[in-house]
Amino acid sequence: MAGDLIAKASSFIRGLASRDPDLASRYIDSQRYVEHNPLVPEGAIGLKDHVARLPNEGRLEVIRAFHDGAYVFTQAEGAFLGCNTFFDVFRFENGLIVEHWGFSSEAGPANKSGHTQTDGPIKPLADEDTETNKTLVREYYEAVHLGGGYDKIQHYVWEGCIRHEPGVADGMAAFVRDLKVLTQNRSIDEIALLLGQNDFVFLVAKGSVEGRPCLYVDLYRAENGKIVEHWGFAGEPPPPGQWRNTNRIV
């Protein structure tokens, strides 16, 4: 079942990559489909029209795909509509996609430790417990990012943590230093999505940067009770005047 849902979500992304409206919409519920990407028109018809109008240049490839109950979440890379790294979330009912969320960012060069935004482990570790790691990430996020408890980071994060964001370096000391700088002009107000499979946990939070709305998109990997690896980015949603549907982004 999990593999079947992942295959259907991957088909959606392949449809975008190949500019094939029928492939992108093959496994969506045409009567109930809700699109949360503000730049895509509402419903099945809106999705197919959007795909048909995509420019011919660019590529898109799924790197990681995970399953959590009725949800599939993926990470992709490419060169597509001005962005290079992508996270997508799909919710299924009766084997069909009924909701889709999409988040993307521009790529940066390999960071100070040589990591890119998408390299690293791909397959989940079967011996890691999903719910335990989701609880770990939630408690970490609430204590550190929502609560400002930077002195608690060592309780949740491995000393040699591997980081994939542009411009950063591995390790606890660099992480704490960067976090203190970043939080000078931003706030994180609430967790909006939290999904996981085994050692991978995906989270989206809402907040602001310099008073403007901002989304914080994070993929964590945990082992033996500690967060050991992180991918992700922060991004501002488009202004409401550019939205092509009326659904909440997250």
N, C-alpha and C positions, 0 to 999 in steps of 0.2 A: 504493500500500500504506500509506504513512504517513498519508495523508488518511483512508483507511478506518479505521485504528486510532484516529485522533483522533476521528472521528465516533462510533465505538462507545463510547469513553470519555465523550464528551460526552453520549451517550444515557443512560449510567449516571447522570450528574449531573442531567440533565433529569428522570429518573425520581424522584430524590430530591426535586427542586424541586416536582414535580407530585404527589408522594405516590402514584406509580404503580408498584407492585411489579413488574409485568410489564415495564414499560419499563426500570426500573433493572436488571433481571436478564436482559434480552433477549440480551445478548452475553457472558454469563458461562458458563464451563464448569461446569455444575451438579454434575459428579462430582468436580472437582478444585479448586474455588474456595476460596481461603484469604483470610480477612478479618483484617487487622492493626489495624483500628480497635478498641480494646478495649471500646468501648461498643456494638458491634454483635455479635449472636450469630454463631456459626460457620456457614459453608456457605451454599449458595443458599437453603435454607429459612429460615435465620436472617436473611439479608439481606431477603428478601421480607416476613418478619414484622416486621422493624424498620421498613421503609418504610411498611407498612400502618398502623403505630401512630404514625407521626409526626403532630405537631399540624398543623392546617390552615394556621395563620398562618406568614408568612415567605416569603422569596424566595431564589433562588440562581441566579447567572449566571456562566458561564465567560467570563473576560476574556482569558486567554492559554492556548494549548495547544501542546505541543511533542512531538516524537517522537525517541526514541533507541533504535534497534534494536528489541528486544522490548518496550520501555517507552514509555508516554505519561505526561507529567506536565502538570498543569493548575493554573492559578490562577483562583479564582472569588471573587466578592463577593456580598453579600446581607445578609439578616437571618434567620438560620437557627439554631435551637436555642441562642440566646444568643450566637452568634458572627457575625462580619461579614467575615472574610477567610479564605480556604481554599486549601490546596494538596492535591492528590490525585495519587497515583502508581498506575498500572495496569501490570501485566505480562501479556503475551499469549503464548499458545501456540496455533498453528494457527488464528489469527484470533479466539480467544476469550479473555476475561479470566480469568486463573487466580489472580491475587493483586491485592489492593488495599490501599493505605495512605492514611490521611487525617489531615490536620493542620489545626487551625483556631485562630483567636484573635479576641478582641474588637477592634473598631475603635477608633481614636482620631481626634481632629480632625486637619486638615491640619497638618503640622509647621512649624517655624520658617522653612523655605524654601518653604512653600506646597504641598508634595507630599502626596498621600494614599498609602495603603498599596497602591493598585492602579493609579494613573495612570502615564503614561509610554508608551514604545514597546511595541507589541504583537506585531508580526511580526518574525521573525528575519531577520538580514541574510545573504543568500546568499553574500556574498564573505568571511564570517568562517568559519574552520575550526573545526569542533566539537571535535576531539581536541586541537588546540592550546589552545583556551580551557578545556577541562576540565583539562588539565595545569596551566595558569596558575592556575586557582582551587584545585586540589589543593595545589600548591606554596605558594601564598599562605596557605591555611588551615593547612597543616602548620607553616609557618615562623612565622606570626603568632599564630594562635589556639591551636594545640597546643604550639608551641615558645616562645611568649611573646616573639618577636622583634619588638617594636614598632618598633625602629629600621629594620626591613626593609620597612615598609609602602610606602614610596615606590617600591620596586622593582616592586611589583605593582599599585598603585592610582593612578589619575589624580588629579592635584592638585585638580581641581574636582569630585570624585566626587559624584554625585547620590544622595541618600538618601531613602527612602520610609518609614522607621520613624517612629512618632509621637514628637514632642518633640525631634527632632534638627534639625541644619542641614547644608547641603551643605558640601563642602570637606574637605581633608585635616586641617587644624588641629582642626576640631570633631570629626572622626572619631577622631583619636588621643586627644583629651581624653576623649571619651565612653568609648572602649574601656578606658582606664586606670581609670576609675571603675567600670565594669561588672565588670571582672575582679577586683575586690577581694573579692567574695563568691561567685564562681562558678568552675567549672572546665569545660573542654571536653576530653574524653578520647579520642574517636575519631570518624572519619567513617564513617557508616553507609550513606549513599546518595550517589551522585554521578552525575548525568545531565546531558545537554546537547543543544542543537541550535544550531549556528552561534554567535551571540554570546551566547545565554542558557545559563547553567549553574545547575542546581538541586542543592542540597546539604542533607543532614540529618546532624547530628552529635549524639552522646550525651555527656552530662556531668552536672553537678549545680549547684544553686544553694543556698547555705547548707546543704549536706549532703543535699538532696533531689534525686531524679532530675529531669533536665531535658532537653528536646529543643531543639536549635537548628536552625531551619528558614530557609534562605536561598535567594534567587534573585538571581544576579548577571548583569550584562550586561558583556561585554568588547569592546573595540575596539582594534585596533592594538597588541595586546600589553599592555593595561592594563585593569583592572577600572574601569568608568566609572559603574556604577549598581547599586543594591542595594535589594531588597525582602526583608522577612522578619520573624520574631519568634522569641522563646524562650517555651517553655511547659512547664509541669509535667504529665506524664501523670496520669490519674486514679489514685487508690490502688487496689491489687490487689483490694480487696474490692468494687469497682464494675465490675470487668472481666466481660464476658459471653462472652469466648472465652479460650483459653489460648495464643494465638499471640504471638510477640514483636511489640512495637509497631513496631520497626524493627531 
